[in-house]
Amino acid sequence: MKTFAVALVLALLGGASTQGRIIHSETSLYQNILVTEDGTLRCLQFTVRKDQHNQSCRDSRAPKRMVFAYTRMMLAALLLDPSPQRVLVIGLGGGTLPTALAQLYPDAHIDVVEIDPAVAQVAKRYFDFAPGPNTRVFEQDGRVWVKRARADTTRYDLIMLDAFNGDYIPEHLMTREALQEARDLLSDTGTLAANTFSTSRLYDSESVTYASVFGTFINFKMPDSANRVIIASRAAVPDMQMLVAEAARLAPALLPYGISIERYPPLFNTIPDWQVDARVLTDQYSPANLLKGQ
């Protein structure tokens, strides 16, 4: 059965715009997984669509350099907490974020939650994801894991929500209840960074949902990325002077990852650019079907 599924994936790719040669293909319980290689660039994809984009890439010439703008943007959260001791990453992909965080903060404890065991194996085999003594990987649904973790006393200085599937963030991770549960896991000054899209039919509702849980948050967009990163905190958002000073301090450490973090603070915005009366996403109302066909 598995052989047939893999053959089907390869057949479907005959009309897809996948770049590079396929070096790994499998159908897991949750999705189709592809690893492609083009020169020194190795990339991970989920599902099979004509407009499918890479989820994660690694350049063997510069292994530390983050290939995608959105991964570089996610580390803007460090401007609010430059020395996190406990980190939670929901969504593994190729392991880019937890690998970088472990290198930057070797003494930090990092928990990674990934629903698909096959993704975890691919990250280790093809993208050099190698959890160290302070990094734990939990193969479980992120929402379920967060619910159970709230019963523990562990709290996180930084939570990174990067749980994209082939289309968007799973809807049960976007609701007010889900964000409230994640907020409960933050330390008193903890920060949450969420990778999402700069435009979508759920943009307004997604934005007011974050505001309903965190109040004012940083809406971070860059002109060279279709993603936005939402940076929210249990503490007050620092003023621009503090952000600029922290960026200057962090800049040398982040430069090997291709991150020019001193460019980021002027692009931060806390003024709503969405309909503030949009409907909040809840466990009873989360119309992810609006995203179909985009």
N, C-alpha and C positions, 0 to 999 in steps of 0.2 A: 504493500500500500504506500509506504514511504517512497519507494522508488518511483512509483507512478506519479506521486505528488510532485517530486522534484522534476520529473520529466515534463509535467504540465507547466511548471514554473518556467522552465527553459524554453518551452514552446511558446508560451505567452510573450516571453522576452524578445521573440523574433520581430515583433512590431513595436517594441518599446525603445525609448531613447536612453537606455542605460549605457554609460560610458565605461570603457575598459573591459578587460576580460573577466569573466566570472571565475573566481577561484573557490567559492563555496556557495552552496545553495541548499536550503532545507525548509521544510514546512513544519513549524512547531505547533504546539497546541493553540497558539494565539495568532500567529502571523506567518507570512512567508519571509524568510531571512536570506538576504543576498550579500555576499562580500565580493567587491570588484577591485581590480588592480589596473592602474593606468600609469605606467612608468614608476615613479617613486610614491605615488598616491594610492593608498588603500582605503576603500570606503565601505560603509555599511548602509544597507537599505532595508526597509520593511515594506511588505506588500508588493504588488505588481501593477503599476498604473503607467500610462503613457507619460504623465507629468510627474512621476515619482522623483523625489529629490533625495539626495544622500542625507542620512541621519547623523553620521559621524565619519570623519576622515582622519587619516594619519599620514604625514609625509615622512618617509624614512630618512630624508636628507636633514630634516630638522624635527626630530621626534617631539620636542617640547612645544613647538609652535602650534597654536590652535588654528586650524584651517578655517573654521567658520566664525563669522562675526558674533553670532549669538552666544557661542561658548565664551568668547572674550568678554562680551557684555555681561554675562552672568557673574564674572568676578568683580564687577563694579560693586557688588554687595559688600566687598571687603572694605570699602570706604566708610561703611557704617560700623563695622567691627573688624579692625585690621588684624586681630590675633585670636581667632576662634579656637576654643579648646575642644569643643564637641560639635560635630557637623553631621547632618543628615542629608543624603542625596536620594531623591526619589526618581528613579529612572536611570538606568546605567548606560544604555547605548554602547559605544565603544570604550567607555570608561575614561573619557577625556577629563571630565571635571574631578572625579575623585582622585585620579592619578596626579593631576596638577596640585590639588589641595594637599595631598600627602607629601608631595615634594616641597611645597612651600611651608608646610607646618608638620614636620616629621613627628612631633610629639602630640599632635591632635588626635583625638579618637573620631574615626569616620565610620558611620553606618550607611550602607548603600542598600536600597530596597529595589528589587527588580522582579517583576511578576513572571518573567519568562526565563526558565533555567537555560534554555538554548542560547539566549542572548548573553547570559553570563559566561557560558562556555566559549562562544564566539569572541567575546571581548578578550578573554584570556589567551585564546589560541592565535587570533589574527591581529590583535591590537595591543599586545604586550601589557594588558591589564593584569597586574600582579599584586593582589592585596597583601599588605605587610602586616606586621603584628598588631598594629593599631586600626586596621581596616577590616570591618566585618561586612559580609554580603548576605542579605536575607532574600531568598527567592519566594516572594509573597506579593500579593496585591498591596499597593501602597496605602490605600484607604484602610484596609483591614489591619495592616501593620500599625498604622498611626493610632487607630482606635485602641489597640491592645497596649501600645507603648504608653498611653496616657495613664495607665494604672501603675506604671513604674515611677521612680523618682527622678530618672534621668531627664534633663532638659538640655536643649541644644542652643548654642550661640548662633548657629547658621543652619537654615534649612533651604535646600535647593530643590525646587520642583521642576523637573525636566522630563516629564513622563509623556512625551509625544508618542503616538502610534503613527500609522501611515497617514492619517488625516488631521488629527488634532489631539488635544489633551482628552483623555477619557472623561466622560461627563461627570462621573461620580467623584472626580478630583477637583471639579470646578465650582462646586456648590458652596453656599454660605456655611452649611454644616461641616463640610470637609475642611474649609479654611479655618473655621473656629477650632476644630480638632487639632489642626496643625499649629495654630497659634498657642494652644494650650501646652504644646511641647517646647515652646521657645522659653529661653531664660528671660529674666526681667528686662534685659536690653537686647534680646535676640532679634535677628534679622531673617526674613524670608525673601528669597529671590525666585521668581517664577518666569519661565520662558514661555512666551505665547506669541501671537501674531500681531503685527502693527495694524492690520485691517482684517475684519471678519464681520459676519452678520451677527455675531454675538459680542462684538466689541463693547457696546454700551452696557449690556447686562453684565458682562464679565467685569467691567470696570467698577460699576456700582456695587457689585458683590464684594470685591476687595475692599472698597471704601466702607461698606457696612460692617466689616470685621475689623479692619485696621485703622479706619479713619484716613487721614492724609497719607498718601504713599507717593513714591517716586515713580514716574512714568518715563522710562528711558528708551528712547529710540535713536537710531543712527541712520543717516541717509543711504548707507550702503548695505542695509539689512532690511529684510521683510519681517523680521521679528521685533518684538518689543520685550523688555524685561521689566517686570513689576518688582520693585524693591520696597518691602513693607517692614515695619519694625514695631516692637512693643514700646520702644522709647520714641522720643520726639525726633523728627528728621533733622539732622545737623544743618547748620547754616552753610552758605556757600563758602565762606572763608575757611571753615573747618574742613569741608570736603576738598577744597583746593590744596590745603596744607597736607592732608592725608594722602592725596594723590601724588604729590611731589615726593613724599616719603616712601611710598610703595613702588614708585615707577621703576627703579633699578631692578627689583626682584621680579617684576612682571614682564619686563622687556623680552626675556628669552621666550616667552609664550606668545609673542607678537602683540602684546597688549600695550597700547599707548594710553595708559589710564589717565594721564593729565588732560586728555581730550574729553573725558567723560562728564565731569561736573557741569560744564556749561550746557550740556545736552539734557540734563535732568529737568524734569518739569513736575510740579505738584498741582498745577491748575487743570481742572477737568477739561478734556477735549471730547467728552462724551455727553450723551443725554443723561442728565443727573436724575431724571424721573423714570429711567428705564427699569424694567422689572428685574428684581434680584433673582439670581439662579439659586434654586433650592433642590433638595432631594426629591421634592414633588414637582418641580418645574425646572427642567434642564434640557431644553429642546435642541440637542445636538443635531437633530435632523435638519436644522436650518443650514448647517454647514455642508450638507451633501450637494455635490455638483459644483462646488466652488472651484 
